[in-house]
Amino acid sequence: MKTLYIIPKSYIMLHNIRPILLVACIFLIGLSACTNKNDMKKEATNVELFGTMEDGQDVQLVTLKNDNGIEVKITNYGGTVTSILAPDAEGNFENIVLGFDDLDKYLAGTPYFGALIGRYGNRIAEGKFTLDGEAYQLDVNDGENHLHGGVKGFDKVLWDIESVSANSLELSYLSEDGEMGYPGNLTVNMTYTLTADNELKMDYQATTDKATPVNLTNHSYFNLSGDPESRILDHELQIAADQYTPVNAQLIPTGEIAAVEGTPFDFTEPFEIGARIDDVQGGYDHNFVLDNSDGTMQSVATLFDPETKRELEVITEEPGLQFYSGNFLDGTLTGPDGAKFVQYSALCLETQHFPNSPNEADFPSTILEPGDTYKTSTIYKFSVRK
């Protein structure tokens, strides 16, 4: 509840306070209230200083925990998941995602480790699209194409912390009209919740004042062994998708929706990732057309490590899933323990609408209109297979 501060006119006259001084007093009171609100967040026991931006802004790191020992660390720089501690079959807790414990390493640049991706997850051909008769040119940052929101997408901005609790973090960001070439002022809210059932729930919401493409996702890199140097080639993956979208040499969908049957993209039954990866030029980096056309929350993928018995289940209402096998990792980046992030050190399972949808009329639309609300959820559920 907001407090209304009233200064009686008689008091002003008595003390000969000039109007400009009155305005200054009210401003300082409001500033104090805002400062106290931010201080309350910083004083929460699960919020700590993660570092400082070049412009002097403080960056926070929030730790979410549940009673089962699962622990998720998230920074408001890029809405980034920096680590997830999960148990194996013997009760050993290890970090199962790639990330850093140092803000400077994120500022130096990463391949989107754990980041909140937007405005548009994945690629848009040549960064171009036409909407309502107007042509738009987006920032081009992947060869001649636009990738993950541009050179300064949502993964590289400082999000506001709206609320924080022991198991939940809400972030917000205003993407202004013209940012990275996108139309409209887009207001985004993102909530991470760690549940008692060992689920990391991600709720996305956005509104705009002008029609614009929106396709938000999380870009965590998973290795369920807890050791990125062991690679993920022996992990078993199952995806509820009978179809996928083939791509050209620049990883832009051709527009075709093809059957996975008889191809290395058939994960309708659990399959070892390394068994056919050499049959896919460059490795897996493809969108799978999920079998959940009604848009309800459904289990769409399962990842399993036979060694540790850790299992990851992906639950979403999105129509697509990008399976990326960490093809471009080359060992130049290392984790906090010195482990090198080499090719196939980890994989991504990014829930999404299809890549290049603004240029493909037959793909599910990604256009958000004024007056409508973009709203979608995804869950990463952690467990141990008996």
C-alpha positions in Angstrom: 0.0 0.0 0.0 1.4 3.4 -1.0 1.7 6.1 1.7 0.3 9.5 0.9 2.5 12.3 2.3 0.5 15.5 3.0 2.1 18.7 4.2 -0.5 21.2 5.5 -0.6 24.6 3.8 -0.4 26.3 7.2 2.8 24.5 8.0 4.3 25.7 4.7 3.3 29.3 5.3 4.5 29.2 8.9 8.0 28.1 7.9 8.1 30.0 4.6 8.9 26.9 2.6 9.1 27.8 -1.1 7.3 25.6 -3.7 10.6 24.4 -5.1 11.7 23.2 -1.7 8.4 21.4 -1.2 8.9 19.6 -4.5 12.4 18.6 -3.5 11.1 17.2 -0.2 8.5 15.1 -1.9 11.1 13.8 -4.4 13.4 12.8 -1.7 10.7 11.0 0.2 9.8 9.0 -3.0 13.5 8.3 -3.7 13.8 7.0 -0.2 10.9 4.7 -0.6 12.3 3.3 -3.8 15.7 2.8 -2.2 14.2 1.0 0.7 12.4 -1.3 -1.7 15.6 -2.2 -3.5 17.4 -2.6 -0.2 14.8 -5.1 0.9 15.6 -7.2 -2.1 19.3 -7.0 -1.6 18.9 -7.9 2.1 17.0 -11.1 1.3 19.2 -14.0 2.5 19.2 -15.6 -1.0 20.3 -12.5 -2.9 24.0 -11.5 -3.2 26.1 -9.1 -5.2 27.3 -10.9 -8.3 29.3 -8.0 -9.7 29.1 -4.5 -11.3 28.4 -3.5 -14.8 30.7 -1.1 -16.7 28.1 1.7 -16.1 28.3 1.1 -12.3 25.0 -0.8 -11.9 25.1 -3.7 -9.4 24.2 -7.1 -10.6 22.5 -9.6 -8.3 22.7 -13.4 -8.0 19.6 -15.1 -6.5 19.7 -18.7 -5.1 16.5 -20.7 -5.2 16.2 -23.8 -3.1 13.7 -26.5 -2.2 13.5 -29.0 0.7 14.9 -31.8 -1.5 18.3 -30.0 -1.9 17.8 -28.8 -5.4 19.5 -25.4 -5.9 19.2 -23.0 -8.8 21.3 -19.8 -9.1 20.0 -17.0 -11.4 21.5 -13.6 -12.1 19.4 -10.6 -13.3 22.1 -10.0 -15.9 20.4 -11.6 -18.9 18.0 -13.5 -16.6 20.7 -16.1 -16.7 20.7 -19.5 -14.9 24.3 -19.9 -13.8 24.0 -23.3 -12.1 21.6 -26.1 -11.1 22.6 -28.6 -8.4 20.8 -31.9 -8.7 21.4 -35.3 -7.1 22.5 -38.5 -8.8 21.4 -42.0 -7.9 23.8 -42.0 -4.9 22.6 -38.7 -3.6 25.6 -36.7 -4.9 24.7 -33.1 -5.9 26.5 -31.7 -8.9 26.0 -28.8 -11.3 24.3 -30.0 -14.4 24.5 -26.9 -16.5 27.3 -24.9 -18.1 28.0 -21.5 -16.5 30.3 -19.3 -14.5 30.6 -18.0 -10.9 32.0 -14.7 -12.2 30.0 -11.8 -13.8 33.0 -10.7 -15.8 33.0 -14.0 -17.8 29.5 -13.4 -18.8 30.2 -9.8 -19.8 33.2 -11.0 -21.9 30.7 -13.1 -24.0 29.3 -16.6 -23.9 27.3 -18.8 -26.3 24.2 -17.8 -24.4 24.9 -20.1 -21.3 21.7 -20.3 -19.3 20.4 -17.0 -20.8 16.8 -15.7 -21.2 16.5 -15.2 -24.9 14.6 -12.5 -26.7 13.0 -10.7 -28.4 13.2 -13.7 -30.8 14.8 -17.0 -29.9 16.6 -18.6 -32.8 17.2 -17.2 -36.3 15.5 -14.8 -38.7 16.8 -14.9 -42.3 18.9 -11.8 -43.1 17.2 -10.1 -40.1 14.4 -9.1 -42.4 10.6 -9.4 -42.2 7.5 -7.5 -43.3 4.7 -6.8 -40.9 1.5 -4.9 -41.7 3.0 -3.7 -45.0 6.1 -2.3 -43.4 9.6 -3.8 -43.9 11.9 -4.1 -40.9 15.7 -4.7 -40.7 16.9 -6.3 -37.5 20.4 -6.4 -36.2 22.5 -9.0 -38.0 24.8 -11.0 -35.7 25.1 -14.5 -37.1 26.7 -14.3 -40.5 24.0 -12.5 -42.6 21.2 -13.5 -40.2 19.6 -12.4 -37.0 20.1 -14.7 -34.0 18.6 -14.7 -30.4 17.6 -11.0 -30.4 20.7 -9.5 -31.9 24.1 -8.4 -30.7 22.4 -7.0 -27.5 19.5 -9.3 -27.0 17.7 -9.9 -23.7 20.6 -12.1 -22.6 22.9 -9.0 -22.4 20.7 -6.5 -20.5 20.2 -6.0 -16.8 16.7 -7.1 -15.8 14.8 -5.5 -12.9 14.1 -7.7 -9.9 10.4 -7.3 -9.2 10.1 -9.8 -6.4 12.1 -12.6 -4.8 11.4 -15.4 -2.3 13.1 -18.6 -1.2 11.9 -20.4 -4.3 10.8 -17.7 -6.8 12.3 -14.8 -8.8 10.3 -12.4 -10.9 12.2 -10.2 -13.4 11.0 -7.5 -15.8 12.5 -5.6 -18.7 11.2 -2.9 -21.1 12.5 -3.4 -24.6 12.0 0.0 -26.3 10.6 0.6 -29.7 13.5 0.2 -32.2 15.7 -1.9 -30.0 17.7 -4.2 -32.3 15.3 -3.1 -35.0 12.1 -4.5 -33.5 8.9 -2.4 -33.6 7.0 -1.5 -30.4 7.7 -1.0 -26.8 7.7 -4.5 -25.4 7.2 -5.0 -21.6 8.4 -8.4 -20.5 7.9 -10.3 -17.2 9.7 -13.5 -16.5 9.2 -15.7 -13.3 11.4 -18.6 -12.3 9.9 -20.9 -9.7 11.6 -23.9 -8.1 8.8 -26.2 -6.9 8.7 -28.9 -4.2 8.5 -31.5 -7.1 11.9 -30.5 -8.3 10.6 -28.5 -11.2 12.1 -25.3 -12.5 9.1 -23.5 -13.9 9.6 -20.6 -16.3 6.6 -18.3 -16.9 6.9 -15.7 -19.6 4.6 -12.8 -20.2 4.8 -9.8 -22.5 2.7 -6.9 -23.9 3.4 -4.4 -26.7 2.1 -1.1 -28.1 2.8 -2.1 -31.7 2.7 -5.4 -33.5 6.0 -7.3 -33.2 7.5 -10.8 -33.3 8.1 -12.4 -29.9 9.6 -15.8 -29.2 11.1 -16.1 -25.7 13.1 -19.1 -24.4 15.8 -20.3 -22.0 19.2 -21.4 -23.3 20.6 -23.6 -20.6 23.2 -26.1 -21.6 22.7 -29.4 -19.8 25.1 -32.2 -19.0 23.5 -34.6 -16.6 26.8 -36.3 -15.7 27.9 -33.2 -13.8 31.2 -33.3 -15.7 31.2 -31.3 -19.0 34.5 -32.9 -20.1 32.6 -36.3 -20.3 30.4 -34.9 -23.1 26.8 -35.8 -23.7 27.1 -38.3 -26.5 26.1 -41.2 -24.3 23.0 -39.4 -23.0 19.7 -40.8 -24.2 17.2 -38.4 -25.6 13.5 -38.8 -26.4 11.5 -36.1 -28.2 7.7 -36.2 -28.8 8.0 -35.1 -32.4 7.1 -37.0 -35.6 8.4 -34.0 -37.7 11.1 -31.4 -37.8 12.0 -28.4 -39.9 15.0 -29.0 -42.2 17.5 -26.2 -42.6 19.9 -24.8 -45.1 23.7 -24.4 -44.7 23.1 -21.2 -42.6 20.7 -23.1 -40.3 17.6 -21.3 -41.6 14.5 -23.5 -42.1 13.8 -24.2 -45.7 10.0 -23.9 -45.0 9.5 -27.7 -45.3 8.1 -29.7 -42.5 9.6 -33.2 -42.8 9.0 -36.6 -41.2 11.7 -37.8 -38.7 11.0 -41.5 -39.5 14.0 -43.2 -41.1 16.4 -40.2 -40.3 18.9 -39.4 -37.6 16.2 -37.0 -36.2 13.9 -39.7 -35.0 13.9 -39.5 -31.2 10.3 -40.7 -30.9 11.9 -43.5 -28.8 14.9 -43.0 -26.5 18.1 -42.9 -28.5 21.8 -42.4 -27.6 22.8 -38.9 -29.0 26.2 -40.0 -30.2 24.9 -43.0 -32.2 23.9 -40.9 -35.2 25.4 -37.5 -34.6 28.0 -38.0 -37.4 25.2 -38.4 -39.8 24.0 -34.9 -39.2 26.2 -32.3 -40.9 27.6 -30.0 -38.1 25.7 -31.8 -35.4 22.2 -31.3 -34.1 20.8 -27.7 -34.2 17.3 -28.3 -35.4 13.7 -27.4 -34.5 11.4 -30.3 -33.8 7.7 -30.0 -34.4 6.1 -31.2 -31.2 3.1 -33.4 -30.9 1.1 -30.9 -28.8 -0.9 -29.0 -31.4 -3.6 -28.1 -28.8 -1.1 -25.8 -27.0 -1.6 -27.4 -23.6 1.2 -28.1 -21.1 2.6 -31.5 -22.1 5.8 -33.6 -21.6 7.7 -33.2 -24.8 11.2 -34.5 -24.2 13.2 -36.6 -21.8 17.0 -36.6 -21.3 18.7 -39.4 -19.4 22.3 -40.1 -18.3 22.8 -43.9 -17.8 25.8 -43.3 -15.6 24.4 -41.1 -12.9 20.7 -42.0 -13.5 19.8 -38.3 -13.6 16.8 -37.5 -15.8 15.5 -34.2 -17.2 11.9 -33.9 -18.4 10.8 -30.9 -20.5 7.2 -29.9 -20.2 5.8 -27.0 -22.3 2.9 -25.6 -24.3 5.2 -24.4 -27.1 4.9 -26.0 -30.6 8.6 -26.4 -31.1 11.8 -27.6 -29.4 15.3 -26.7 -30.6 17.7 -29.5 -29.9 21.3 -28.2 -30.0 24.1 -30.5 -29.3 26.8 -28.0 -28.4 28.5 -28.1 -31.7 30.3 -24.8 -31.5 31.9 -25.3 -28.1 35.6 -25.5 -28.7 37.3 -25.7 -25.3 38.2 -22.0 -25.1 35.8 -21.5 -22.2 36.2 -23.2 -18.8 34.0 -23.7 -15.8 34.7 -22.6 -12.2 36.5 -25.9 -11.6 38.7 -25.5 -14.6 36.8 -28.0 -16.8 37.0 -27.1 -20.5 33.7 -26.7 -22.4 34.6 -28.8 -25.5 32.4 -29.8 -28.4 29.4 -31.8 -27.1 30.1 -30.8 -23.5 26.4 -30.1 -23.1 23.2 -29.7 -25.0 20.2 -27.3 -25.2 16.5 -28.1 -25.3 15.0 -24.8 -26.1 11.2 -24.6 -26.2 10.0 -22.2 -28.8 8.0 -21.2 -31.9 9.7 -22.1 -35.1 12.8 -20.3 -36.4 12.2 -17.7 -39.1 8.4 -17.8 -38.5 7.9 -14.1 -39.5 8.9 -15.1 -43.0 7.1 -18.4 -43.2 3.3 -18.1 -43.5 2.8 -21.8 -42.8 4.6 -21.8 -39.5 2.8 -20.9 -36.2 2.6 -17.1 -35.9 4.9 -15.3 -33.5 3.3 -11.9 -33.9 2.1 -10.2 -30.7 -0.5 -7.5 -31.3 -1.3 -4.5 -29.1 -4.1 -5.4 -26.6 -3.0 -9.1 -26.5 -0.7 -10.8 -24.0 2.1 -13.1 -24.8 2.0 -15.9 -22.2 3.8 -19.2 -22.2 5.3 -21.6 -19.7 8.0 -24.2 -19.7 9.2 -26.6 -17.0 12.5 -28.4 -16.5 11.8 -31.3 -14.1 14.7 -33.1 -12.5 14.6 -36.6 -11.1 16.6 -39.8 -10.7 15.6 -42.9 -12.6 15.2 -46.0 -10.3 
